[in-house]
Amino acid sequence: MIDLHGKRAIVTGAASGIGRATAALLAELGAAVVLVDVDAERGESAAQKIGGTFVHGDVSRRADCERAVRTAVDHHGGVDVLFNNAGIIRRSTVTGITDEDWDLVMAVNVRSVMLLSGLVVPLMAAAGGGSIVNTGSGWGIRGGGRAVSYCASKGAVVNMTRAMAIDHGPDNIRVNCVCPGDTDTGMLAEEARQLGESADAFYADAADRPLGRIGRPRDIAQTVAFLASDAAAFVSGAVIAVDGAGTA
């Protein structure tokens, strides 16, 4: 059912974790993929491995977003799929978060979605439609402890998704949100470090959900691939938890 031949995709945060797994799967399913990340070494490696094109850039900066979109247009002629996946986390309460960390989380997790979506929507509209998928979080649906900036940012992404789906549905642009639960990525290990907790204990606690394990990057990638494809032609404005029933 899922065939992405002829699709042109941009994936942010593509050097590792969910972004890398998704870029690889989209390419495997036939899409031409532009990978965007601030990590040049791992981004180049990922692009070479999957046969994609790498753009080194900070997606919280308009100029870098413009360069990523321009690369997709120059190399592939347009953009059919945008996966706004880049994200960071700073574990803190509202009394402990610094202004700098708050602004950084909002810039990477929220402003990047606005910037890239604003750039690709006119291209998609002119081409007859497209698919935008945003990475939210289980903590964009419900709250979590010691993660106030992250929860705020992902709540914003969830509701931005709904607003964009309403605004751009008439142009046949579908906008959806995947909300991963704890997933085996570098970000999860970084959370344990920030909280000063044992990685083993942190991962064991994260696996305490009905399916009895944490997610794998490809688990989320498969949902993104579905949403990117014509198999999801009538799916828009959806917020899909991919979390082993964690939010349930």
N, CA, C and O of each residue as an XYZ file, in Angstrom:
992
protein
N       0.810     -1.203      0.000
C       0.000      0.000      0.000
C       0.854      1.267      0.000
O       0.448      2.286     -0.560
N       2.023      1.213      0.618
C       2.841      2.412      0.745
C       3.909      2.429     -0.329
O       4.856      1.643     -0.300
N       3.744      3.331     -1.271
C       4.680      3.486     -2.380
C       4.984      4.973     -2.512
O       4.088      5.778     -2.768
N       6.241      5.330     -2.338
C       6.625      6.739     -2.366
C       7.450      7.101     -3.594
O       8.094      8.150     -3.617
N       7.437      6.250     -4.610
C       8.153      6.571     -5.839
C       7.580      7.859     -6.440
O       6.367      8.020     -6.566
N       8.483      8.764     -6.803
C       8.067     10.043     -7.360
C       7.885     11.133     -6.327
O       7.740     12.301     -6.691
N       7.888     10.783     -5.031
C       7.747     11.779     -3.971
C       9.110     12.409     -3.659
O      10.150     11.753     -3.721
N       9.067     13.710     -3.320
C      10.269     14.439     -2.942
C      10.112     14.886     -1.498
O       9.164     15.598     -1.168
N      11.047     14.469     -0.620
C      10.864     14.674      0.821
C      12.021     15.452      1.433
O      13.168     15.355      0.997
N      11.677     16.233      2.469
C      12.661     16.857      3.347
C      12.447     16.294      4.745
O      11.321     16.258      5.242
N      13.536     15.852      5.379
C      13.485     15.321      6.738
C      14.460     16.116      7.590
O      15.645     16.187      7.266
N      13.980     16.716      8.676
C      14.871     17.450      9.566
C      15.233     16.592     10.776
O      14.522     15.653     11.133
N      16.355     16.941     11.391
C      16.861     16.097     12.469
C      17.203     14.721     11.946
O      16.972     13.710     12.610
N      17.764     14.697     10.727
C      17.897     13.440      9.982
C      19.210     12.706     10.205
O      19.430     11.646      9.619
N      20.089     13.254     11.045
C      21.391     12.613     11.226
C      21.340     11.407     12.147
O      22.241     10.569     12.123
N      20.295     11.312     12.957
C      20.239     10.228     13.934
C      18.802      9.963     14.350
O      17.885     10.699     13.986
N      18.627      8.900     15.117
C      17.346      8.607     15.750
C      16.177      8.463     14.794
O      16.289      7.828     13.745
N      15.056      9.059     15.169
C      13.831      8.950     14.384
C      14.002      9.566     13.005
O      13.509      9.022     12.017
N      14.695     10.694     12.929
C      14.896     11.346     11.634
C      15.675     10.482     10.664
O      15.301     10.346      9.499
N      16.754      9.904     11.146
C      17.572      9.048     10.268
C      16.780      7.812      9.829
O      16.803      7.439      8.656
N      16.082      7.181     10.776
C      15.297      5.992     10.426
C      14.221      6.332      9.413
O      13.948      5.543      8.508
N      13.606      7.496      9.555
C      12.543      7.888      8.630
C      13.101      8.233      7.261
O      12.533      7.838      6.243
N      14.203      8.961      7.224
C      14.831      9.273      5.933
C      15.181      7.992      5.192
O      14.968      7.883      3.984
N      15.722      7.020      5.927
C      16.092      5.749      5.304
C      14.873      5.008      4.776
O      14.911      4.452      3.679
N      13.791      4.996      5.548
C      12.593      4.277      5.122
C      11.934      4.968      3.932
O      11.498      4.294      2.998
N      11.853      6.294      3.945
C      11.266      7.005      2.814
C      12.054      6.713      1.536
O      11.470      6.500      0.474
N      13.382      6.704      1.646
C      14.211      6.387      0.479
C      13.993      4.946      0.038
O      13.917      4.657     -1.156
N      13.896      4.052      1.005
C      13.651      2.633      0.713
C      12.345      2.448     -0.053
O      12.232      1.563     -0.901
N      11.365      3.290      0.254
C      10.048      3.201     -0.383
C       9.964      4.005     -1.675
O       8.902      4.085     -2.293
N      11.087      4.603     -2.086
C      11.145      5.219     -3.405
C      11.255      6.724     -3.447
O      11.389      7.291     -4.531
N      11.204      7.401     -2.297
C      11.252      8.867     -2.295
C      12.677      9.374     -2.498
O      13.652      8.716     -2.135
N      12.766     10.567     -3.089
C      14.027     11.307     -3.129
C      14.070     12.158     -1.867
O      13.146     12.928     -1.610
N      15.139     12.027     -1.072
C      15.152     12.600      0.269
C      16.279     13.607      0.450
O      17.429     13.347      0.093
N      15.928     14.764      1.012
C      16.898     15.753      1.472
C      16.930     15.672      2.992
O      15.907     15.843      3.654
N      18.104     15.412      3.532
C      18.285     15.283      4.975
C      18.877     16.582      5.509
O      19.821     17.117      4.927
N      18.335     17.092      6.605
C      18.790     18.352      7.193
C      19.156     18.115      8.652
O      18.397     17.490      9.392
N      20.329     18.618      9.071
C      20.739     18.457     10.460
C      21.893     19.404     10.765
O      22.607     19.841      9.863
N      22.068     19.718     12.055
C      23.206     20.528     12.481
C      24.463     19.687     12.623
O      25.564     20.234     12.675
N      24.323     18.374     12.688
C      25.462     17.461     12.830
C      25.955     17.078     11.439
O      25.413     16.175     10.802
N      26.978     17.770     10.985
C      27.444     17.586      9.610
C      28.013     16.189      9.366
O      27.734     15.572      8.338
N      28.806     15.696     10.307
C      29.466     14.405     10.090
C      28.460     13.262      9.989
O      28.500     12.465      9.052
N      27.568     13.195     10.956
C      26.591     12.101     10.936
C      25.535     12.316      9.854
O      25.002     11.351      9.305
N      25.234     13.575      9.547
C      24.278     13.850      8.479
C      24.795     13.423      7.123
O      24.070     12.816      6.334
N      26.053     13.740      6.853
C      26.667     13.317      5.589
C      26.709     11.799      5.495
O      26.434     11.225      4.442
N      27.056     11.154      6.605
C      27.123      9.688      6.623
C      25.759      9.074      6.337
O      25.650      8.121      5.566
N      24.715      9.624      6.963
C      23.360      9.101      6.748
C      22.932      9.284      5.307
O      22.347      8.378      4.712
N      23.218     10.452      4.738
C      22.822     10.723      3.351
C      23.531      9.790      2.385
O      22.920      9.283      1.444
N      24.814      9.564      2.612
C      25.564      8.657      1.733
C      25.020      7.239      1.823
O      24.932      6.535      0.817
N      24.658      6.825      3.027
C      24.187      5.451      3.215
C      22.854      5.210      2.525
O      22.632      4.137      1.964
N      21.955      6.206      2.562
C      20.626      5.978      1.983
C      20.498      6.520      0.565
O      19.487      6.292     -0.099
N      21.523      7.238      0.096
C      21.453      7.796     -1.247
C      20.673      9.087     -1.319
O      20.089      9.408     -2.354
N      20.658      9.845     -0.208
C      19.964     11.122     -0.186
C      20.920     12.290     -0.326
O      22.113     12.100     -0.561
N      20.397     13.497     -0.181
C      21.173     14.719     -0.261
C      21.180     15.384      1.105
O      20.121     15.577      1.703
N      22.368     15.742      1.613
C      22.464     16.325      2.944
C      22.627     17.839      2.879
O      23.373     18.368      2.055
N      21.910     18.522      3.768
C      22.063     19.958      3.949
C      22.420     20.209      5.407
O      21.666     19.856      6.315
N      23.569     20.818      5.616
C      23.976     21.168      6.975
C      23.295     22.473      7.357
O      23.515     23.497      6.710
N      22.474     22.450      8.397
C      21.772     23.671      8.754
C      21.076     23.588     10.087
O      20.792     22.505     10.599
N      20.804     24.757     10.643
C      20.064     24.932     11.886
C      18.645     25.344     11.510
O      18.429     26.449     11.012
N      17.684     24.464     11.745
C      16.326     24.715     11.268
C      15.580     25.775     12.076
O      14.432     26.094     11.768
N      16.221     26.316     13.099
C      15.614     27.450     13.792
C      15.974     28.770     13.108
O      15.509     29.831     13.525
N      16.801     28.708     12.060
C      17.215     29.898     11.324
C      16.579     29.905      9.937
O      16.669     28.923      9.201
N      15.940     31.009      9.588
C      15.236     31.094      8.316
C      16.170     30.852      7.127
O      15.806     30.145      6.188
N      17.353     31.428      7.164
C      18.268     31.292      6.028
C      18.623     29.827      5.778
O      18.721     29.400      4.627
N      18.815     29.060      6.847
C      19.148     27.649      6.684
C      17.952     26.856      6.166
O      18.112     25.931      5.369
N      16.762     27.218      6.616
C      15.550     26.562      6.102
C      15.363     26.863      4.623
O      15.006     25.979      3.844
N      15.605     28.109      4.237
C      15.495     28.484      2.827
C      16.493     27.697      1.981
O      16.180     27.293      0.861
N      17.681     27.485      2.513
C      18.695     26.724      1.772
C      18.284     25.264      1.618
O      18.519     24.658      0.573
N      17.673     24.703      2.651
C      17.218     23.316      2.567
C      16.133     23.155      1.511
O      16.169     22.215      0.717
N      15.172     24.070      1.502
C      14.091     23.998      0.521
C      14.629     24.249     -0.880
O      14.224     23.579     -1.830
N      15.527     25.197     -1.013
C      16.125     25.478     -2.320
C      16.880     24.256     -2.852
O      16.855     23.980     -4.051
N      17.551     23.527     -1.956
C      18.255     22.305     -2.365
C      17.274     21.269     -2.896
O      17.531     20.634     -3.919
N      16.146     21.095     -2.202
C      15.129     20.141     -2.663
C      14.585     20.536     -4.030
O      14.373     19.680     -4.889
N      14.362     21.823     -4.231
C      13.847     22.296     -5.526
C      14.899     22.118     -6.612
O      14.590     21.640     -7.704
N      16.134     22.498     -6.320
C      17.200     22.414     -7.325
C      17.511     20.973     -7.701
O      17.751     20.674     -8.871
N      17.508     20.076     -6.717
C      17.885     18.680     -6.967
C      16.721     17.831     -7.473
O      16.907     16.937     -8.298
N      15.517     18.118     -6.970
C      14.392     17.223     -7.248
C      13.173     17.902     -7.847
O      12.214     17.229     -8.225
N      13.197     19.210     -7.936
C      12.109     19.917     -8.595
C      10.957     20.331     -7.711
O       9.997     20.930     -8.196
N      11.023     20.028     -6.421
C       9.933     20.420     -5.533
C       9.933     19.640     -4.235
O      10.873     18.901     -3.943
N       8.872     19.806     -3.458
C       8.722     19.119     -2.170
C       7.294     18.590     -2.062
O       6.330     19.353     -2.129
N       7.174     17.286     -1.895
C       5.865     16.651     -1.696
C       5.622     16.272     -0.244
O       4.481     16.196      0.211
N       6.723     16.035      0.483
C       6.639     15.562      1.864
C       7.622     16.361      2.713
O       8.795     16.492      2.362
N       7.137     16.890      3.824
C       8.000     17.552      4.802
C       7.811     16.872      6.147
O       6.694     16.796      6.658
N       8.898     16.378      6.717
C       8.860     15.788      8.052
C       9.610     16.710      9.005
O      10.840     16.695      9.067
N       8.852     17.508      9.743
C       9.416     18.438     10.731
C       9.728     17.658     12.003
O       8.882     17.524     12.887
N      10.937     17.154     12.082
C      11.281     16.225     13.151
C      12.333     16.739     14.123
O      12.419     16.247     15.248
N      13.133     17.717     13.713
C      14.222     18.185     14.579
C      13.685     18.621     15.932
O      12.661     19.300     16.014
N      14.379     18.227     16.992
C      13.925     18.601     18.321
C      15.002     18.401     19.367
O      15.920     17.600     19.192
N      14.874     19.140     20.459
C      15.777     19.001     21.599
C      14.953     19.013     22.876
O      13.775     19.370     22.868
N      15.587     18.620     23.971
C      14.905     18.626     25.263
C      15.835     19.190     26.328
O      17.039     18.937     26.324
N      15.250     19.957     27.233
C      15.958     20.432     28.417
C      15.069     20.102     29.611
O      13.998     20.689     29.770
N      15.507     19.171     30.446
C      14.690     18.723     31.562
C      14.822     19.702     32.725
O      15.890     19.837     33.322
N      13.715     20.384     33.037
C      13.716     21.360     34.117
C      12.291     21.753     34.467
O      11.378     21.602     33.656
N      12.110     22.254     35.671
C      10.833     22.842     36.073
C      10.817     24.310     35.651
O      11.822     24.839     35.176
N       9.682     24.953     35.828
C       9.563     26.364     35.468
C      10.441     27.244     36.370
O      10.825     28.342     35.970
N      10.756     26.776     37.570
C      11.615     27.564     38.454
C      13.096     27.382     38.132
O      13.932     28.181     38.554
N      13.415     26.335     37.389
C      14.818     26.064     37.097
C      15.257     26.363     35.681
O      16.454     26.489     35.425
N      14.322     26.481     34.755
C      14.680     26.682     33.363
C      15.301     28.065     33.164
O      14.812     29.051     33.715
N      16.367     28.140     32.385
C      16.964     29.439     32.077
C      16.265     30.046     30.871
O      15.639     29.340     30.080
N      16.377     31.359     30.741
C      15.810     32.019     29.565
C      16.407     31.454     28.290
O      15.706     31.257     27.297
N      17.709     31.196     28.324
C      18.403     30.709     27.130
C      17.912     29.327     26.714
O      17.698     29.070     25.529
N      17.734     28.435     27.692
C      17.252     27.086     27.361
C      15.803     27.127     26.886
O      15.442     26.414     25.950
N      14.967     27.952     27.521
C      13.578     28.079     27.074
C      13.529     28.539     25.618
O      12.820     27.951     24.801
N      14.274     29.575     25.300
C      14.267     30.120     23.940
C      14.810     29.109     22.937
O      14.305     29.010     21.819
N      15.840     28.357     23.334
C      16.427     27.373     22.430
C      15.442     26.254     22.114
O      15.296     25.863     20.956
N      14.765     25.739     23.137
C      13.782     24.667     22.918
C      12.650     25.156     22.022
O      12.226     24.441     21.114
N      12.167     26.349     22.264
C      11.086     26.884     21.436
C      11.546     27.130     19.997
O      10.786     26.913     19.053
N      12.776     27.577     19.837
C      13.293     27.846     18.495
C      13.418     26.566     17.678
O      12.981     26.506     16.529
N      14.018     25.542     18.281
C      14.253     24.294     17.542
C      12.965     23.498     17.364
O      12.715     22.955     16.288
N      12.150     23.424     18.406
C      10.983     22.548     18.376
C       9.749     23.175     17.730
O       8.911     22.466     17.173
N       9.636     24.512     17.803
C       8.412     25.169     17.332
C       8.674     26.091     16.137
O       8.023     25.968     15.100
N       9.624     27.010     16.287
C       9.855     27.952     15.190
C      10.257     27.241     13.908
O       9.884     27.674     12.818
N      11.011     26.158     14.022
C      11.429     25.424     12.820
C      10.233     24.897     12.039
O      10.250     24.879     10.809
N       9.191     24.466     12.754
C       7.981     23.968     12.090
C       7.315     25.095     11.313
O       6.885     24.909     10.175
N       7.234     26.258     11.937
C       6.654     27.424     11.269
C       7.470     27.822     10.043
O       6.914     28.070      8.973
N       8.791     27.882     10.204
C       9.643     28.340      9.105
C       9.564     27.405      7.898
O       9.275     27.846      6.785
N       9.817     26.129      8.117
C       9.856     25.198      6.988
C       8.482     24.994      6.367
O       8.354     24.913      5.145
N       7.467     24.912      7.197
C       6.117     24.743      6.648
C       5.728     25.955      5.813
O       5.135     25.816      4.743
N       6.061     27.138      6.303
C       5.740     28.348      5.547
C       6.427     28.414      4.205
O       5.912     29.011      3.260
N       7.595     27.797      4.123
C       8.332     27.795      2.859
C       7.815     26.745      1.882
O       7.802     26.985      0.674
N       7.387     25.583      2.384
C       6.989     24.513      1.470
C       5.517     24.558      1.078
O       5.147     24.052      0.019
N       4.668     25.160      1.919
C       3.238     25.188      1.593
C       2.964     25.803      0.221
O       2.191     25.222     -0.541
N       3.555     26.946     -0.135
C       3.289     27.480     -1.479
C       3.734     26.541     -2.597
O       3.084     26.464     -3.640
N       4.842     25.825     -2.384
C       5.310     24.871     -3.392
C       4.328     23.713     -3.530
O       3.986     23.307     -4.641
N       3.883     23.193     -2.408
C       2.920     22.094     -2.437
C       1.605     22.530     -3.063
O       1.025     21.806     -3.871
N       1.139     23.705     -2.691
C      -0.129     24.202     -3.236
C      -0.052     24.334     -4.747
O      -0.992     23.971     -5.454
N       1.068     24.855     -5.245
C       1.235     25.027     -6.686
C       1.307     23.690     -7.408
O       0.935     23.587     -8.577
N       1.792     22.659     -6.702
C       1.934     21.329     -7.310
C       0.686     20.470     -7.146
O       0.638     19.353     -7.661
N      -0.324     20.970     -6.438
C      -1.560     20.208     -6.285
C      -1.723     19.500     -4.965
O      -2.700     18.778     -4.767
N      -0.772     19.696     -4.043
C      -0.931     19.103     -2.722
C       0.358     18.555     -2.168
O       1.407     18.621     -2.808
N       0.270     18.009     -0.965
C       1.441     17.439     -0.313
C       1.099     16.968      1.083
O      -0.053     17.020      1.513
N       2.124     16.507      1.785
C       1.942     15.982      3.139
C       3.007     16.561      4.055
O       4.201     16.476      3.767
N       2.565     17.150      5.162
C       3.468     17.624      6.209
C       3.217     16.788      7.449
O       2.075     16.630      7.883
N       4.285     16.254      8.016
C       4.186     15.475      9.251
C       5.084     16.142     10.290
O       6.267     16.377     10.043
N       4.519     16.440     11.436
C       5.260     17.068     12.527
C       5.492     16.058     13.646
O       4.634     15.224     13.934
N       6.661     16.146     14.271
C       6.928     15.292     15.421
C       6.502     16.005     16.694
O       7.105     16.998     17.103
N       5.451     15.478     17.313
C       5.024     15.961     18.615
C       5.655     15.084     19.682
O       6.847     14.782     19.625
N       4.859     14.681     20.646
C       5.334     13.830     21.731
C       4.134     13.415     22.560
O       3.094     14.073     22.535
N       4.281     12.314     23.299
C       3.256     11.988     24.277
C       3.060     13.134     25.253
O       1.964     13.336     25.775
N       4.132     13.883     25.496
C       4.057     15.031     26.389
C       3.524     16.279     25.685
O       3.467     17.352     26.286
N       3.144     16.148     24.452
C       2.379     17.192     23.792
C       0.885     16.955     23.953
O       0.069     17.837     23.687
N       0.538     15.740     24.398
C      -0.860     15.359     24.618
C      -1.213     15.466     26.094
O      -2.314     15.886     26.453
N      -0.273     15.083     26.941
C      -0.469     15.194     28.391
C       0.829     15.748     28.983
O       1.845     15.820     28.291
N       0.800     16.130     30.232
C       1.977     16.720     30.856
C       2.986     15.697     31.320
O       2.706     14.500     31.376
N       4.177     16.196     31.656
C       5.237     15.356     32.199
C       6.057     16.158     33.194
O       6.066     17.388     33.145
N       6.730     15.484     34.078
C       7.481     16.150     35.128
C       8.847     16.635     34.678
O       9.502     15.998     33.853
N       9.266     17.751     35.219
C      10.589     18.326     35.007
C      10.932     18.455     33.523
O      12.043     18.138     33.097
N       9.962     18.923     32.752
C      10.187     19.097     31.314
C       9.274     20.195     30.783
O       8.647     20.037     29.735
N       9.203     21.304     31.505
C       8.193     22.318     31.200
C       8.361     22.918     29.808
O       7.370     23.136     29.110
N       9.599     23.188     29.391
C       9.792     23.795     28.067
C       9.483     22.796     26.958
O       8.910     23.158     25.930
N       9.857     21.555     27.168
C       9.590     20.515     26.168
C       8.090     20.278     26.037
O       7.570     20.201     24.924
N       7.390     20.161     27.167
C       5.943     19.958     27.125
C       5.250     21.122     26.436
O       4.336     20.923     25.636
N       5.685     22.334     26.747
C       5.095     23.514     26.118
C       5.328     23.503     24.616
O       4.426     23.808     23.835
N       6.533     23.152     24.223
C       6.866     23.175     22.792
C       6.087     22.109     22.028
O       5.602     22.369     20.927
N       5.964     20.926     22.595
C       5.279     19.859     21.872
C       3.764     20.047     21.891
O       3.077     19.632     20.957
N       3.239     20.670     22.948
C       1.829     21.044     22.928
C       1.559     22.042     21.813
O       0.523     21.983     21.150
N       2.501     22.959     21.612
C       2.366     23.924     20.522
C       2.379     23.227     19.168
O       1.592     23.570     18.285
N       3.269     22.250     18.999
C       3.351     21.529     17.719
C       2.057     20.777     17.435
O       1.580     20.764     16.300
N       1.491     20.155     18.457
C       0.226     19.431     18.280
C      -0.870     20.368     17.783
O      -1.590     20.030     16.843
N      -1.002     21.518     18.388
C      -2.097     22.399     17.988
C      -1.777     23.171     16.709
O      -2.688     23.540     15.968
N      -0.487     23.420     16.441
C      -0.101     23.976     15.140
C      -0.526     23.029     14.021
O      -0.990     23.459     12.965
N      -0.357     21.739     14.274
C      -0.736     20.740     13.271
C      -2.207     20.877     12.909
O      -2.561     20.871     11.730
N      -3.063     21.001     13.914
C      -4.498     21.125     13.658
C      -4.803     22.414     12.894
O      -5.596     22.413     11.953
N      -4.164     23.515     13.308
C      -4.406     24.798     12.651
C      -3.961     24.769     11.194
O      -4.656     25.287     10.320
N      -2.804     24.166     10.931
C      -2.291     24.088      9.561
C      -3.162     23.192      8.691
O      -3.376     23.474      7.512
N      -3.662     22.112      9.282
C      -4.545     21.222      8.517
C      -5.802     21.957      8.074
O      -6.286     21.755      6.961
N      -6.333     22.816      8.953
C      -7.518     23.600      8.610
C      -7.187     24.627      7.527
O      -7.922     24.768      6.550
N      -6.080     25.340      7.709
C      -5.721     26.414      6.788
C      -5.413     25.923      5.379
O      -5.777     26.568      4.396
N      -4.737     24.770      5.287
C      -4.183     24.375      3.995
C      -4.838     23.145      3.379
O      -4.433     22.684      2.312
N      -5.847     22.623      4.057
C      -6.628     21.534      3.469
C      -7.219     21.885      2.113
O      -7.229     21.032      1.225
N      -7.721     23.121      1.912
C      -8.275     23.463      0.595
C      -7.269     23.364     -0.545
O      -7.655     23.277     -1.711
N      -5.971     23.376     -0.209
C      -4.933     23.204     -1.236
C      -4.471     21.752     -1.338
O      -3.444     21.461     -1.950
N      -5.246     20.833     -0.727
C      -4.920     19.409     -0.731
C      -3.586     19.129     -0.031
O      -2.852     18.217     -0.411
N      -3.291     19.922      0.986
C      -2.102     19.690      1.813
C      -2.562     19.082      3.124
O      -3.300     19.701      3.891
N      -2.120     17.876      3.366
C      -2.476     17.177      4.604
C      -1.400     17.448      5.654
O      -0.207     17.395      5.354
N      -1.821     17.735      6.873
C      -0.880     18.013      7.963
C      -1.257     17.138      9.152
O      -2.381     17.200      9.650
N      -0.315     16.334      9.593
C      -0.552     15.403     10.694
C       0.607     15.433     11.676
O       1.674     15.974     11.388
N       0.378     14.845     12.833
C       1.380     14.860     13.898
C       1.560     13.456     14.465
O       0.584     12.799     14.830
N       2.797     13.000     14.539
C       3.105     11.754     15.246
C       3.624     12.121     16.626
O       4.427     13.043     16.766
N       3.171     11.403     17.641
C       3.569     11.683     19.018
C       4.249     10.439     19.589
O       3.588      9.576     20.166
N       5.564     10.351     19.429
C       6.273      9.169     19.946
C       6.269      9.127     21.459
O       6.268     10.159     22.130
N       6.267      7.916     21.980
C       6.601      7.717     23.379
C       8.111      7.619     23.495
O       8.822      7.878     22.524
N       8.611      7.250     24.663
C      10.062      7.111     24.842
C      10.616      6.148     23.796
O      10.145      5.020     23.652
N      11.622      6.619     23.075
C      12.174      5.873     21.945
C      13.681      5.762     22.098
O      14.327      6.675     22.612
N      14.229      4.668     21.661
C      15.658      4.376     21.840
C      16.506      5.255     20.919
O      16.947      4.818     19.856
N      16.723      6.481     21.338
C      17.514      7.446     20.581
C      18.500      8.128     21.520
O      18.466      7.934     22.736
N      19.377      8.931     20.928
C      20.321      9.696     21.735
C      19.629     10.666     22.670
O      20.148     10.969     23.745
N      18.445     11.167     22.269
C      17.724     12.107     23.129
C      17.304     11.446     24.438
O      17.341     12.083     25.491
N      16.908     10.184     24.385
C      16.485      9.498     25.608
C      17.670      9.333     26.553
O      17.538      9.522     27.762
N      18.824      8.980     25.998
C      20.020      8.864     26.827
C      20.411     10.223     27.409
O      20.879     10.299     28.546
N      20.223     11.293     26.636
C      20.538     12.633     27.097
C      19.621     13.046     28.249
O      20.055     13.745     29.165
N      18.360     12.620     28.209
C      17.443     12.917     29.307
C      17.944     12.306     30.616
O      17.930     12.965     31.656
N      18.382     11.057     30.566
C      18.903     10.410     31.768
C      20.103     11.180     32.299
O      20.246     11.356     33.509
N      20.960     11.636     31.405
C      22.139     12.403     31.817
C      21.732     13.716     32.471
O      22.266     14.085     33.517
N      20.779     14.424     31.849
C      20.357     15.708     32.399
C      19.749     15.558     33.794
O      19.919     16.429     34.648
N      19.055     14.473     34.014
C      18.400     14.243     35.306
C      19.328     13.581     36.318
O      18.967     13.422     37.484
N      20.521     13.195     35.872
C      21.472     12.548     36.764
C      21.057     11.157     37.184
O      21.398     10.706     38.278
N      20.322     10.472     36.323
C      19.817      9.140     36.649
C      20.607      8.066     35.910
O      21.214      8.327     34.872
N      20.590      6.870     36.453
C      21.195      5.721     35.786
C      20.461      5.437     34.481
O      19.232      5.374     34.442
N      21.237      5.266     33.412
C      20.615      5.002     32.111
C      19.782      3.724     32.146
O      18.694      3.673     31.574
N      20.294      2.689     32.820
C      19.567      1.415     32.883
C      18.223      1.593     33.601
O      17.195      1.097     33.138
N      18.242      2.297     34.723
C      17.004      2.511     35.479
C      16.040      3.407     34.704
O      14.828      3.197     34.725
N      16.595      4.406     34.022
C      15.764      5.323     33.251
C      15.071      4.591     32.106
O      13.882      4.797     31.864
N      15.809      3.738     31.405
C      15.238      2.978     30.293
C      14.215      1.966     30.793
O      13.188      1.751     30.149
N      14.485      1.352     31.924
C      13.528      0.392     32.486
C      12.226      1.084     32.850
O      11.147      0.541     32.613
N      12.316      2.269     33.419
C      11.110      3.024     33.767
C      10.351      3.430     32.506
O       9.121      3.399     32.473
N      11.100      3.812     31.468
C      10.472      4.224     30.206
C       9.721      3.070     29.547
O       8.745      3.289     28.829
N      10.171      1.856     29.789
C       9.534      0.672     29.181
C       8.276      0.230     29.924
O       7.611     -0.720     29.510
N       7.950      0.912     31.016
C       6.783      0.530     31.806
C       5.512      1.062     31.150
O       4.965      2.090     31.552
N       5.064      0.345     30.145
C       3.868      0.685     29.371
C       3.250     -0.613     28.892
O       3.915     -1.647     28.949
N       2.000     -0.611     28.419
C       1.341     -1.872     28.094
C       2.103     -2.798     27.143
O       2.054     -4.015     27.315
N       2.795     -2.262     26.158
C       3.541     -3.149     25.265
C       4.884     -3.581     25.837
O       5.575     -4.406     25.241
N       5.259     -3.027     26.992
C       6.400     -3.543     27.736
C       7.763     -3.228     27.171
O       8.725     -3.928     27.485
N       7.884     -2.209     26.353
C       9.192     -1.826     25.815
C       9.158     -0.371     25.391
O       8.088      0.223     25.254
N      10.349      0.205     25.183
C      10.414      1.526     24.579
C      10.339      1.381     23.068
O      10.477      0.285     22.524
N      10.119      2.496     22.409
C      10.003      2.450     20.959
C      11.343      2.306     20.257
O      12.399      2.589     20.822
N      11.271      1.866     19.029
C      12.438      1.854     18.148
C      12.226      2.940     17.098
O      11.085      3.192     16.708
N      13.290      3.587     16.629
C      13.104      4.645     15.636
C      12.262      4.222     14.436
O      11.479      5.016     13.915
N      12.421      2.980     14.000
C      11.658      2.537     12.824
C      10.165      2.421     13.128
O       9.345      2.525     12.216
N       9.798      2.207     14.391
C       8.379      2.183     14.758
C       7.712      3.497     14.361
O       6.618      3.513     13.798
N       8.386      4.581     14.663
C       7.837      5.892     14.343
C       7.952      6.161     12.855
O       7.043      6.732     12.252
N       9.070      5.752     12.258
C       9.289      5.963     10.823
C       8.177      5.350      9.984
O       7.760      5.928      8.981
N       7.698      4.185     10.392
C       6.659      3.505      9.609
C       5.350      4.284      9.628
O       4.624      4.305      8.634
N       5.046      4.920     10.751
C       3.839      5.748     10.815
C       3.995      6.990      9.946
O       3.057      7.394      9.260
N       5.177      7.592      9.977
C       5.433      8.765      9.128
C       5.310      8.393      7.658
O       4.723      9.144      6.879
N       5.850      7.257      7.272
C       5.779      6.824      5.872
C       4.328      6.649      5.434
O       3.964      7.030      4.321
N       3.509      6.080      6.297
C       2.081      5.952      5.977
C       1.456      7.331      5.758
O       0.761      7.547      4.766
N       1.701      8.256      6.677
C       1.110      9.589      6.567
C       1.622     10.342      5.346
O       0.914     11.181      4.789
N       2.843     10.046      4.932
C       3.413     10.695      3.756
C       2.835     10.157      2.455
O       2.916     10.813      1.416
N       2.259      8.979      2.513
C       1.847      8.273      1.306
C       0.401      8.544      0.929
O      -0.371      9.102      1.709
N       0.054      8.139     -0.280
C      -1.324      8.272     -0.748
C      -2.281      7.330     -0.025
O      -3.498      7.476     -0.134
N      -1.729      6.352      0.719
C      -2.584      5.474      1.519
C      -3.292      6.253      2.615
O      -4.318      5.812      3.132
N      -2.742      7.420      2.972
C      -3.353      8.266      4.003
C      -4.036      9.480      3.377
O      -4.056     10.558      3.970
N      -4.592      9.306      2.185
C      -5.123     10.432      1.417
C      -6.222     11.205      2.124
O      -6.441     12.373      1.805
N      -6.927     10.590      3.081
C      -8.016     11.282      3.775
C      -7.689     11.490      5.253
O      -8.579     11.728      6.071
N      -6.402     11.394      5.582
C      -5.965     11.604      6.966
C      -5.297     12.963      7.061
O      -4.230     13.178      6.486
N      -5.920     13.875      7.781
C      -5.327     15.200      8.001
C      -5.842     15.764      9.315
O      -6.986     15.529      9.706
N      -4.977     16.511      9.989
C      -5.318     17.050     11.293
C      -5.258     16.011     12.398
O      -5.733     16.259     13.506
N      -4.681     14.849     12.114
C      -4.634     13.761     13.101
C      -3.417     13.910     13.997
O      -2.356     14.361     13.566
N      -3.592     13.523     15.245
C      -2.512     13.476     16.223
C      -2.414     12.033     16.685
O      -3.271     11.554     17.428
N      -1.372     11.342     16.248
C      -1.282      9.900     16.418
C      -0.199      9.547     17.431
O       0.982      9.805     17.199
N      -0.600      8.960     18.547
C       0.362      8.481     19.549
C       0.982      7.183     19.066
O       0.277      6.224     18.752
N       2.295      7.162     19.009
C       3.037      5.933     18.642
C       3.895      5.610     19.858
O       5.085      5.925     19.902
N       3.262      4.973     20.848
C       3.896      4.918     22.173
C       3.607      3.656     22.957
O       3.746      3.646     24.180
N       3.208      2.596     22.281
C       2.960      1.354     23.000
C       1.878      1.460     24.043
O       1.921      0.771     25.063
N       0.890      2.333     23.792
C      -0.240      2.581     24.690
C       0.153      3.335     25.946
O      -0.554      3.275     26.953
N       1.273      4.045     25.899
C       1.723      4.808     27.062
C       0.757      5.895     27.474
O       0.497      6.068     28.665
N       0.222      6.627     26.527
C      -0.735      7.687     26.868
C      -2.124      7.125     27.169
O      -2.964      7.816     27.745
N      -2.364      5.871     26.778
C      -3.664      5.278     27.046
C      -3.851      5.013     28.533
O      -4.898      4.512     28.944
